[in-house]
Amino acid sequence: MSKLGDLGARLHRGEVGYDFIGNRKIWYGLSILITITAIVALAVRGLNMGIEFQGGAVFTTPKSEVSVSQAQEYAEEASGHDAIVQQLGNGSLRIQVGGLDTAQSDQVRAELAKDMNVPEDKIAAELVGPSWGEQIANKAWTGLGVFMILVVIYLAIAFEWRMAVAALIALIHDLTITVGIYSLVGFEVTVGTVIGLLTILGYSLYDTVVVFDSLKEQTKDITKQTRFTYSELANRSINGTLVRSINTTVVALLPVAGLLFIGGGVLGAGMLNDISLSLFVGLAAGAYSSIFIATPLVADLKERDPAIKALKKRVLAKRASAAAKGEPLDGADELSAEAAVVGPRVGRHGAQEHRG
């Protein structure tokens, strides 16, 4: 077995682990700091909205000797507006200029052809109205709202309302961080960005549900035993699924990183940048929130329940009594404690048992 696989097995059995729940205030503080940074960036810098949302024209030129910086200068002089220029894989240039109508677009196209010394009919021009982008944005907000409502309803039914609330907070956390990164780096927000943002919600929710499912199994009939508190079993759930979450996230991030750094950075495919950055940041944020935010929030909310509070007092009292007597904890509650463990284990007679 590989070292990572061996570590995963030991984490799953509870032989080793990190106290995620005990250190939750650190992760809460870090998330609050990142979220505040994202909100400040949005307030100060705003978002670099693409022409799909603000209207304008896109010019695609044939391959020429004109550099990106020169083409940007020509476009801004001809239009009087800021221009975004990208070099495509075949050597042609994609020039975006916002705030142009049809007449202005034709004039800019003619000026570009003259400055770049290429035939005017070789420059393709596409005019985009802002109303189209507004419709897309409204549909995206509607889709996001419906998705959030369905997620809360499903998790409240399949698990419990505390998990639904924690998952919703984690999703908002992931979206805020991703949008904040877009503001900080100045990447253009296009339809591809919206698609990427909606896509990451599913990935983020998947990791969270995996941990919640383990937690649900481990805390079944939790009040019938006095060996573990709810937070301790929540911590075991995170550790038990940690390697799986890491493997899933890494496997998902590798092709997205290829799109972002090779497709967008090297080949200069603009749409790949729009989609891949939101996916890359969102996937990483989703893995982080499912481990460090969602489950600790569930533990915090659950520890407020009177029955769970009483359980914690019994567990701590039993441990204090055993410590005072200098005795180890007895095995009176072994069966009820074992019921909280998911997966294969070795039984009393050495045979491997399975629990799903």
C-alpha positions as CSV (number, residue, x, y, z in Angstrom):
1,M,0.0,0.0,0.0
2,S,1.3,3.5,-0.8
3,K,2.2,5.9,2.0
4,L,-0.8,8.1,1.2
5,G,-3.1,5.1,1.1
6,D,-1.7,3.8,4.4
7,L,-2.3,7.3,5.9
8,G,-5.8,7.3,4.6
9,A,-6.5,4.0,6.2
10,R,-5.1,5.1,9.5
11,L,-7.1,8.3,9.4
12,H,-10.3,6.3,8.6
13,R,-9.7,4.0,11.6
14,G,-9.1,6.9,13.9
15,E,-5.5,5.9,14.7
16,V,-4.2,9.3,13.7
17,G,-5.8,12.6,13.0
18,Y,-5.8,16.4,13.2
19,D,-8.1,18.3,15.5
20,F,-10.0,20.3,12.9
21,I,-12.9,21.0,15.2
22,G,-10.7,22.0,18.2
23,N,-8.9,24.5,16.0
24,R,-12.0,25.8,14.2
25,K,-11.6,29.4,15.5
26,I,-8.3,29.6,13.5
27,W,-10.1,28.5,10.3
28,Y,-13.1,30.8,11.0
29,G,-10.7,33.7,11.5
30,L,-8.8,32.9,8.3
31,S,-12.1,32.6,6.3
32,I,-13.4,35.9,7.7
33,L,-10.1,37.6,6.7
34,I,-10.2,36.2,3.2
35,T,-13.9,37.1,2.8
36,I,-13.4,40.7,4.1
37,T,-10.5,41.0,1.6
38,A,-12.7,39.8,-1.2
39,I,-15.5,42.2,-0.2
40,V,-13.1,45.2,0.0
41,A,-11.6,44.3,-3.4
42,L,-15.1,44.3,-4.9
43,A,-16.0,47.6,-3.3
44,V,-12.7,49.3,-4.3
45,R,-11.8,47.7,-7.6
46,G,-15.1,46.3,-8.7
47,L,-15.3,43.7,-11.5
48,N,-13.9,44.0,-15.0
49,M,-17.2,43.2,-16.8
50,G,-16.9,41.9,-20.3
51,I,-18.7,43.4,-23.3
52,E,-21.4,40.8,-22.9
53,F,-22.6,42.7,-19.9
54,Q,-21.7,46.3,-20.8
55,G,-22.0,46.2,-24.5
56,G,-19.4,46.9,-27.2
57,A,-17.6,45.4,-30.1
58,V,-15.2,42.5,-30.7
59,F,-12.7,42.8,-33.5
60,T,-10.7,39.7,-34.7
61,T,-7.8,40.6,-36.9
62,P,-5.7,38.4,-39.2
63,K,-2.2,37.5,-38.3
64,S,0.1,40.5,-38.6
65,E,3.3,42.0,-37.3
66,V,1.5,44.2,-34.9
67,S,2.1,43.4,-31.2
68,V,-0.5,43.2,-28.5
69,S,0.5,46.5,-26.9
70,Q,0.5,48.3,-30.3
71,A,-2.9,46.9,-31.2
72,Q,-4.3,48.1,-27.8
73,E,-2.9,51.6,-28.4
74,Y,-4.4,51.7,-31.9
75,A,-7.8,50.5,-30.6
76,E,-7.9,53.0,-27.7
77,E,-6.9,55.9,-30.0
78,A,-9.5,55.0,-32.6
79,S,-12.4,54.4,-30.1
80,G,-11.6,56.7,-27.1
81,H,-12.4,53.7,-24.8
82,D,-10.2,51.2,-23.0
83,A,-9.4,48.1,-25.0
84,I,-8.5,44.5,-24.1
85,V,-6.3,42.7,-26.6
86,Q,-5.5,39.0,-26.6
87,Q,-3.3,37.1,-29.0
88,L,-4.9,33.9,-30.2
89,G,-3.2,30.6,-31.0
90,N,-3.0,31.2,-34.7
91,G,-1.3,34.6,-34.3
92,S,-4.4,36.7,-34.9
93,L,-5.6,39.3,-32.4
94,R,-8.9,39.6,-30.5
95,I,-9.7,43.2,-29.6
96,Q,-12.5,44.1,-27.3
97,V,-13.8,47.6,-26.9
98,G,-16.7,48.5,-24.7
99,G,-19.4,51.1,-25.2
100,L,-19.5,51.2,-29.0
101,D,-22.6,51.3,-31.2
102,T,-22.9,50.2,-34.8
103,A,-21.6,53.4,-36.4
104,Q,-18.7,53.7,-34.0
105,S,-17.8,50.1,-34.5
106,D,-17.5,50.6,-38.3
107,Q,-15.3,53.6,-37.8
108,V,-13.0,51.8,-35.3
109,R,-12.8,48.9,-37.7
110,A,-11.7,51.2,-40.5
111,E,-9.1,52.9,-38.3
112,L,-7.7,49.6,-37.1
113,A,-7.3,48.3,-40.7
114,K,-5.4,51.4,-41.6
115,D,-3.2,51.4,-38.6
116,M,-2.4,47.7,-38.7
117,N,-2.0,47.8,-42.5
118,V,-4.5,45.0,-43.2
119,P,-7.5,44.9,-45.5
120,E,-10.7,46.1,-43.7
121,D,-12.7,43.1,-44.9
122,K,-10.2,40.8,-43.2
123,I,-11.2,42.2,-39.7
124,A,-14.2,40.5,-38.4
125,A,-16.4,42.7,-36.2
126,E,-19.1,41.5,-33.7
127,L,-21.4,44.0,-32.0
128,V,-22.9,43.0,-28.6
129,G,-25.7,44.9,-26.9
130,P,-25.8,45.3,-23.1
131,S,-29.4,44.0,-22.9
132,W,-28.2,40.5,-23.8
133,G,-25.7,40.5,-20.9
134,E,-28.4,41.8,-18.6
135,Q,-30.7,38.9,-19.5
136,I,-27.8,36.4,-18.9
137,A,-27.1,37.9,-15.6
138,N,-30.7,37.8,-14.5
139,K,-31.0,34.2,-15.5
140,A,-27.8,33.4,-13.7
141,W,-29.1,35.0,-10.5
142,T,-32.4,33.1,-10.9
143,G,-30.5,29.8,-11.4
144,L,-28.3,30.5,-8.4
145,G,-31.3,31.2,-6.2
146,V,-33.2,28.1,-7.2
147,F,-30.1,26.0,-6.7
148,M,-29.5,27.3,-3.2
149,I,-33.1,26.7,-2.2
150,L,-33.1,23.2,-3.5
151,V,-29.8,22.5,-1.8
152,V,-31.2,23.6,1.6
153,I,-34.4,21.6,1.2
154,Y,-32.5,18.5,0.2
155,L,-29.9,18.6,2.9
156,A,-32.6,19.4,5.5
157,I,-34.5,16.3,4.5
158,A,-31.6,13.9,3.9
159,F,-29.6,15.1,6.9
160,E,-30.8,17.9,9.2
161,W,-31.4,21.6,9.1
162,R,-28.0,22.4,10.8
163,M,-26.2,20.7,7.9
164,A,-28.3,22.6,5.4
165,V,-27.4,25.9,7.0
166,A,-23.7,25.0,7.2
167,A,-23.6,23.9,3.6
168,L,-25.3,27.1,2.5
169,I,-22.8,29.2,4.4
170,A,-19.9,27.2,2.8
171,L,-21.3,27.8,-0.7
172,I,-21.7,31.5,-0.2
173,H,-18.1,31.5,1.2
174,D,-16.8,29.8,-1.9
175,L,-18.6,32.2,-4.3
176,T,-17.5,35.3,-2.4
177,I,-13.8,34.2,-2.5
178,T,-14.0,33.3,-6.2
179,V,-15.6,36.6,-7.1
180,G,-13.1,38.5,-4.9
181,I,-10.2,36.8,-6.7
182,Y,-11.6,38.0,-10.0
183,S,-11.7,41.5,-8.7
184,L,-8.1,41.3,-7.4
185,V,-6.5,39.9,-10.5
186,G,-8.6,42.0,-12.9
187,F,-9.8,39.0,-15.0
188,E,-12.7,39.8,-17.3
189,V,-16.1,38.6,-16.2
190,T,-17.8,37.0,-19.2
191,V,-20.5,34.4,-19.8
192,G,-17.8,31.8,-19.3
193,T,-17.2,33.1,-15.8
194,V,-20.8,32.8,-14.9
195,I,-20.8,29.2,-16.2
196,G,-17.7,28.5,-14.1
197,L,-19.2,30.0,-11.0
198,L,-22.4,27.8,-11.3
199,T,-20.3,24.7,-12.0
200,I,-18.2,25.0,-8.8
201,L,-21.3,24.9,-6.6
202,G,-21.7,21.2,-7.5
203,Y,-18.1,20.4,-6.7
204,S,-18.2,22.3,-3.4
205,L,-21.4,20.6,-2.4
206,Y,-20.1,17.1,-3.3
207,D,-17.1,17.4,-0.9
208,T,-19.4,18.7,1.9
209,V,-22.0,16.0,1.5
210,V,-19.3,13.3,1.6
211,V,-18.3,14.5,5.1
212,F,-21.9,15.0,6.2
213,D,-22.7,11.4,5.2
214,S,-19.9,10.0,7.2
215,L,-20.9,12.3,10.2
216,K,-24.5,11.1,9.9
217,E,-23.4,7.5,10.2
218,Q,-21.0,8.0,13.0
219,T,-23.4,10.0,15.2
220,K,-26.3,7.6,14.8
221,D,-27.7,6.9,18.3
222,I,-24.9,9.1,19.7
223,T,-26.7,9.8,23.0
224,K,-26.7,6.0,23.8
225,Q,-22.9,6.0,24.4
226,T,-20.6,8.0,26.7
227,R,-17.2,7.6,25.0
228,F,-17.3,10.4,22.4
229,T,-18.7,13.9,22.2
230,Y,-20.4,15.1,19.0
231,S,-17.4,17.3,18.1
232,E,-15.0,14.4,18.5
233,L,-17.1,12.2,16.1
234,A,-17.3,15.2,13.7
235,N,-13.6,15.5,13.8
236,R,-13.3,11.7,13.1
237,S,-15.6,12.2,10.1
238,I,-13.4,14.9,8.6
239,N,-10.2,12.8,9.1
240,G,-11.8,9.7,7.8
241,T,-12.7,11.4,4.5
242,L,-9.7,13.7,4.3
243,V,-7.5,11.7,1.9
244,R,-10.5,11.1,-0.3
245,S,-11.3,14.8,-0.5
246,I,-7.7,15.7,-1.2
247,N,-7.5,13.1,-4.0
248,T,-10.8,14.2,-5.6
249,T,-9.8,17.8,-5.5
250,V,-6.3,17.3,-6.9
251,V,-7.6,15.1,-9.7
252,A,-10.2,17.8,-10.6
253,L,-7.7,20.7,-10.3
254,L,-5.1,19.2,-12.6
255,P,-7.0,19.4,-15.9
256,V,-8.4,22.8,-14.8
257,A,-4.8,24.0,-14.1
258,G,-4.0,22.8,-17.6
259,L,-6.8,24.9,-19.1
260,L,-5.8,28.0,-17.0
261,F,-2.0,28.0,-17.4
262,I,-1.5,26.3,-20.7
263,G,-4.8,26.9,-22.6
264,G,-5.3,30.5,-21.3
265,G,-1.7,31.5,-20.5
266,V,0.4,29.9,-23.3
267,L,-2.1,29.5,-26.1
268,G,-4.0,32.8,-25.3
269,A,-7.5,31.4,-25.5
270,G,-9.5,34.0,-23.7
271,M,-12.6,32.0,-23.0
272,L,-10.5,29.3,-21.3
273,N,-9.2,31.9,-18.8
274,D,-12.8,33.0,-18.0
275,I,-14.0,29.5,-17.2
276,S,-10.8,28.0,-15.8
277,L,-10.0,30.7,-13.2
278,S,-13.4,30.4,-11.6
279,L,-13.2,26.6,-11.6
280,F,-9.6,26.6,-10.2
281,V,-10.3,29.0,-7.4
282,G,-13.8,27.6,-6.7
283,L,-12.6,24.0,-6.5
284,A,-9.8,24.8,-4.1
285,A,-12.2,27.0,-2.0
286,G,-14.8,24.2,-2.0
287,A,-12.4,21.6,-0.7
288,Y,-11.3,24.1,2.0
289,S,-14.8,25.0,3.1
290,S,-16.0,21.4,3.3
291,I,-13.2,20.5,5.7
292,F,-12.6,23.7,7.7
293,I,-15.9,25.5,7.6
294,A,-19.0,23.3,6.9
295,T,-18.4,20.5,9.4
296,P,-17.1,22.7,12.2
297,L,-20.2,24.9,11.8
298,V,-22.4,21.8,12.1
299,A,-20.5,20.8,15.3
300,D,-21.0,24.4,16.7
301,L,-24.7,24.3,16.0
302,K,-25.2,20.8,17.2
303,E,-23.4,21.4,20.5
304,R,-26.1,23.9,21.3
305,D,-28.7,21.1,21.4
306,P,-29.7,20.2,25.0
307,A,-29.3,16.5,24.4
308,I,-25.8,16.9,22.9
309,K,-24.8,19.3,25.8
310,A,-25.9,16.7,28.3
311,L,-23.9,14.0,26.4
312,K,-20.8,16.1,26.5
313,K,-21.2,16.6,30.3
314,R,-21.5,12.9,30.8
315,V,-18.5,12.1,28.6
316,L,-16.3,14.6,30.3
317,A,-17.5,13.6,33.8
318,K,-16.7,9.9,33.0
319,R,-13.3,10.8,31.8
320,A,-12.6,13.0,34.9
321,S,-13.7,10.2,37.2
322,A,-11.5,7.7,35.5
323,A,-8.6,10.1,35.6
324,A,-9.1,10.8,39.3
325,K,-9.0,7.0,40.0
326,G,-6.0,6.5,37.7
327,E,-8.0,4.0,35.7
328,P,-8.5,3.7,31.9
329,L,-12.0,4.0,30.5
330,D,-13.8,0.6,30.6
331,G,-15.3,-1.0,27.6
332,A,-18.9,-0.9,28.8
333,D,-19.9,1.2,25.9
334,E,-17.8,-0.5,23.3
335,L,-20.7,-1.7,21.2
336,S,-22.4,1.6,21.0
337,A,-19.1,3.3,20.2
338,E,-18.3,0.8,17.5
339,A,-21.7,1.6,15.9
340,A,-20.4,5.1,15.3
341,V,-17.5,3.8,13.2
342,V,-18.0,3.4,9.4
343,G,-16.1,0.9,7.3
344,P,-14.2,-2.4,7.9
345,R,-12.9,-3.2,11.3
346,V,-11.5,-6.3,13.1
347,G,-14.0,-8.0,15.3
348,R,-13.4,-9.6,18.7
349,H,-12.3,-12.9,17.1
350,G,-10.0,-11.3,14.5
351,A,-12.4,-11.6,11.6
352,Q,-12.9,-8.5,9.5
353,E,-16.4,-7.0,9.9
354,H,-18.0,-4.5,7.5
355,R,-20.4,-1.8,8.3
356,G,-21.9,0.5,5.6
